[in-house]
Every structure is written in C-alpha cells, then in structure tokens.
C-alpha cells in the first residue's frame, strides 16, 4: 500500500485542507486496455469530534487491514463540523458530499460507481457516515457506523457537549430536519428511494452513546431497512473498540 499525504485547496471551504489517502500498490501486468487506468473501490473513513484526518492511521492498523483488498481509503479532515454546512462556519457538508469525491476521482484511480463506493466512521464520523448514506443512498454500496452520535437534538442539553458549538453548527433543534441534519428524518425519507445500501451498525454496551445507538437501531428496524445489521459488543467509546470493529466492517463490505 502507498500512503499519500495530501494538501488540497478547497473552493467550497475557501482554504487548504488535509486528506490522507491509502492506495493499493503493485507491480504486475494486468492487461488493461492501452490508455485505460485501473479503477479501485473507494472507502471514505470519517473521524470523530476530537480527532482529525491523521487519526485512523495513528490509532488503528487500517493500512494493514486494507492490504490486498483493492481499495483506496480516503481520510479527510472536517474539524468539529459534524459533516455539516455550519450555521456559523464552513460548508463541510458540501465539501464532503460533493467537492471531495470529485477531487478524489480527479486525482486517484478510483471508481465513481455506487457499487464501488463505501463510507464508515465512528462517533461524530458515524453520524457523518449515516448522513451520507441516508442523504444519497444511490451513491453507496455500504455504510459502516460505530458508536454514533445519532440524536443531535438531545445533545443540545447534554453537559458533555458545549451548547454554543451545536448552535454554531446546527442553529436550533427545530432546524435540524429542514436542513437535512436529523438522521431519523433522513432515514424515513431514504426508505422511499429505490437504492438502500447495506448498513452495519456497531456499538459497545458500555459506551456513553449506547442509548443513542439503540434508538437508531430501533428506527432502522421500524422502517424494515432491507439490509441492516446491528452488533453490540462489550466496550466503551475508545480506539481499542474501533480498531477491532473496523475489521468487522471491512469484512461486511468486502468479504461477502
């Protein structure tokens, strides 16, 4: 595998941003048509609230887990934005959902087909992964979400979060659904779409977000999502848990 540490200029954000990309590396004759490049599957890996684009590489063995899978892994930085076009801040949703995939397709040998595109994340990144898959179900072949923040409205009054930051990001709880930031509303709308990507959802039973994740599980089951898998395991909100279970997600995506 080759590791590309990229500094990109984002027109949407109006600034430079960092993205790590893992690319399969081999030296072989593959009999491709002259002038045609190989197109790999692509996996977007989303970080949590207190992390950044380097966290997946620093805290897990993701490069080793992806060896021989034929997958390009893209790890972008979105600061503490919750993958949202912030009320007072930058347009990270437009960046992550529109601009970044176009840039990655331009710069790396990845497929743009839905059947070759995957997204996974943990905590804030689990919210982001579900938001992408539910907002654009036609674009993804699979979604993996671990230890997710799911009930954003409830977090406005949670002492573990700073309310002013949620106001800067989302405005008010009443604005969540209209702005496409409420996962439960997105789920109800996505069920009417012809494409419903497989979802694997994992949470530790001692995680402080356990009840959030159970509520999301029940919502998926209530709408009878065609392929939804929920796994609970002993564990807390930690990298030990995510390093272990990103392997579960990769098997769900690529070893069926």
C-alpha positions in Angstrom: 0.0 0.0 0.0 1.1 3.6 -0.7 0.3 6.4 1.7 -0.4 9.8 0.1 -0.5 12.8 2.5 -2.4 15.4 0.5 -2.8 19.2 1.0 -5.7 20.2 -1.2 -7.2 23.6 -2.0 -11.0 23.5 -1.4 -13.0 26.1 -3.3 -16.1 25.3 -1.1 -14.2 25.8 2.1 -12.1 28.7 0.7 -8.9 27.2 2.2 -6.4 24.4 2.1 -7.3 21.1 3.8 -5.6 17.9 4.6 -6.5 14.4 3.4 -4.7 11.1 3.9 -5.2 8.5 1.1 -4.1 4.9 1.1 -3.7 3.5 -2.4 -3.0 -0.1 -3.4 0.5 -0.6 -4.8 1.5 -3.4 -7.1 3.8 -4.1 -10.0 2.1 -6.5 -12.3 0.9 -6.9 -15.8 -2.9 -6.7 -15.7 -3.6 -6.5 -19.4 -5.5 -3.3 -19.2 -6.6 -1.6 -22.4 -3.9 0.9 -23.5 -4.6 4.3 -22.1 -7.1 3.0 -19.6 -6.2 3.1 -15.9 -7.3 0.7 -13.2 -10.3 1.9 -11.1 -10.3 0.8 -7.5 -13.1 0.7 -5.0 -13.1 3.7 -2.6 -13.8 3.9 1.1 -14.3 7.2 2.9 -13.2 6.9 6.6 -14.6 9.7 8.8 -13.1 10.9 12.0 -14.7 11.8 15.4 -15.2 15.1 17.1 -11.8 15.3 18.9 -9.8 13.8 16.1 -8.6 14.7 12.6 -7.5 13.3 9.3 -4.5 11.5 10.8 -6.4 9.6 13.5 -7.3 6.5 11.5 -3.6 6.0 10.6 -2.2 6.8 14.0 -4.7 4.9 16.2 -5.6 1.8 14.1 -3.9 -0.6 11.7 -6.2 0.4 8.8 -3.4 0.3 6.2 -2.6 -3.3 7.2 -6.3 -4.3 7.2 -6.8 -3.0 3.7 -3.8 -4.8 2.2 -4.8 -6.9 -0.8 -8.4 -5.6 -0.7 -8.0 -3.4 -3.9 -9.5 -0.4 -2.1 -8.4 3.3 -1.9 -9.1 4.7 1.6 -9.8 8.4 1.9 -9.5 10.1 5.3 -10.5 13.8 5.1 -10.4 16.5 7.8 -13.6 18.3 8.7 -12.6 19.9 12.0 -15.5 19.7 14.6 -18.2 20.4 12.0 -20.4 17.3 12.3 -20.1 17.0 8.5 -22.5 19.9 8.2 -22.8 23.2 6.3 -22.4 25.1 9.6 -24.7 28.0 10.6 -21.7 29.9 11.6 -18.7 28.3 9.9 -17.7 26.5 6.8 -19.6 24.3 4.4 -18.2 20.9 5.3 -21.3 19.0 4.1 -20.9 20.4 0.6 -17.2 19.7 0.8 -17.6 16.1 2.0 -20.6 15.1 -0.1 -19.8 17.0 -3.4 -16.4 18.5 -3.8 -14.2 15.9 -2.2 -15.5 12.9 -4.2 -14.9 14.9 -7.4 -11.4 15.8 -6.3 -10.6 12.2 -5.3 -11.9 10.9 -8.7 -9.7 13.5 -10.5 -6.5 12.7 -8.5 -6.7 9.0 -7.8 -7.6 5.8 -9.7 -11.0 5.3 -8.1 -14.3 4.2 -9.5 -17.3 6.6 -9.3 -19.8 3.8 -9.4 -22.1 3.3 -6.5 -21.3 -0.4 -6.3 -17.7 0.5 -5.6 -18.2 3.3 -3.0 -18.3 2.9 0.7 -18.3 5.0 3.8 -17.5 4.3 7.5 -16.9 6.3 10.6 -17.1 6.4 14.4 -18.7 8.8 16.9 -19.2 12.1 15.0 -17.9 10.2 12.0 -20.5 7.6 12.5 -23.1 10.4 12.3 -21.4 11.6 9.1 -21.3 8.1 7.5 -25.0 7.6 8.2 -25.9 11.1 7.0 -24.1 10.4 3.7 -25.6 7.0 3.1 -29.1 8.2 4.0 -28.9 11.5 2.1 -27.5 9.8 -1.0 -28.4 6.1 -0.8 -27.9 5.8 -4.6 -24.2 6.6 -4.2 -23.1 3.9 -1.8 -22.6 0.1 -1.7 -22.2 0.0 2.0 -22.2 2.1 5.2 -20.4 1.3 8.5 -21.2 3.3 11.6 -19.6 2.8 15.1 -20.5 4.4 18.4 -22.5 7.0 16.6 -23.9 10.4 17.7 -27.4 9.9 16.4 -29.8 12.0 18.4 -28.5 15.5 17.7 -31.5 17.3 19.2 -30.8 15.7 22.6 -27.2 16.8 22.5 -28.1 20.5 22.8 -28.8 20.0 26.5 -26.1 17.4 27.2 -23.5 18.7 29.6 -20.8 16.6 27.8 -21.2 18.9 24.8 -20.9 22.7 24.6 -24.3 24.1 23.5 -22.8 27.1 21.8 -20.9 24.8 19.4 -24.1 23.0 18.5 -25.8 26.3 17.9 -22.9 27.4 15.6 -23.1 24.1 13.7 -26.8 23.4 13.6 -28.6 26.5 14.7 -31.5 25.3 16.8 -33.0 21.8 17.3 -36.1 22.9 15.3 -33.9 23.5 12.2 -32.3 20.0 12.1 -34.9 18.2 9.9 -35.3 21.1 7.4 -31.6 21.4 7.0 -31.1 17.6 6.4 -29.2 17.1 9.7 -31.7 14.8 11.5 -30.8 11.2 10.9 -34.2 9.9 11.9 -35.9 12.2 9.3 -33.3 11.2 6.7 -34.0 7.5 7.4 -37.7 7.9 6.9 -37.2 9.6 3.6 -34.5 7.2 2.4 -36.8 4.2 2.6 -38.8 5.6 -0.3 -35.7 5.6 -2.6 -35.0 2.7 -5.0 -31.5 2.3 -3.6 -30.9 1.3 0.0 -27.3 0.4 0.7 -26.4 -2.2 3.3 -25.7 -0.8 6.7 -23.6 -2.3 9.5 -24.0 -0.5 12.9 -21.8 -1.4 15.9 -21.7 0.0 19.4 -20.2 -1.0 22.7 -22.6 -1.9 25.5 -20.7 0.4 28.0 -20.4 3.3 25.5 -21.9 6.5 26.8 -23.7 6.8 23.5 -25.3 3.3 23.8 -28.9 4.6 24.2 -28.4 6.8 21.1 -27.4 3.8 19.1 -30.2 1.6 20.4 -32.7 4.4 19.4 -31.1 4.4 15.9 -31.2 0.6 15.7 -34.9 0.6 16.5 -35.6 3.2 13.9 -33.9 1.1 11.2 -35.8 -1.9 12.3 -39.1 0.0 12.3 -38.7 1.0 8.7 -37.6 -2.5 7.8 -34.4 -1.4 6.1 -33.6 -4.2 3.5 -30.1 -5.0 4.8 -29.3 -3.7 8.2 -27.0 -5.4 10.7 -26.6 -4.3 14.3 -23.9 -5.7 16.5 -23.3 -4.9 20.2 -20.2 -5.9 22.0 -18.6 -5.2 25.4 -16.7 -2.0 25.1 -16.6 1.7 25.6 -16.1 4.8 23.4 -12.4 4.1 22.6 -9.9 3.4 19.9 -9.4 -0.2 21.1 -13.1 -0.8 20.2 -12.9 1.0 16.8 -9.6 -0.6 15.8 -11.2 -4.0 16.4 -14.5 -3.4 14.8 -13.4 -1.6 11.7 -12.2 -5.0 10.8 -15.7 -6.3 11.2 -17.0 -3.5 8.9 -14.3 -4.3 6.2 -15.4 -8.0 6.2 -19.0 -6.9 5.9 -18.1 -4.7 2.9 -15.5 -6.8 1.0 -15.8 -10.4 2.1 -19.4 -11.3 1.4 
